[in-house]
């Protein structure tokens, strides 16, 4: 499906340790009635900053954030274990959860970088994957931890615009 979309309107290559977002810890200060929610992963903030910085650099030619329905592809390159167990194989089927990496990256694109109006614009995903950094069998694997993020305008949206439907 992605091959038929042509060149992405935005391609971001972000380096850093992908951090999951979603799990939270709740705290209440002694003597207070307020509950404070804190991300359970300390990696999420630096990851979102790395994605936002890379996205802003990649979108510097764009005068405004991308709007309308988008198709996204995200491939996360994770640090391979120092000595992978023989039984595990070449894919990182361990934590962090792919869906939580996705959530942090989407929020970095809209909330932190502002290169898209809202992550709700993503109506379809092409490739979503976790791979080990340096995996020579995967064309989207980076040489070190990070992610390759690509965004396209939805072809269905473009067809409707061409037909005069809005």
Secondary structure, DSSP 8 states (H G I E B T S, - for coil): -GGGG-S-SEEEEEES-------EEEEE-TT---EEEEES-THHHHHHHHHHHHHHHHTTT-SS-B-S-EEEEEEEEE---TT--TTT-SS--SSS-HHHHHHHHHHIIIIIS-SBS-GGGEEEEEEEEEEETT-TT-TT--SSSEEEEEEEE-HHHHHHHHTT--
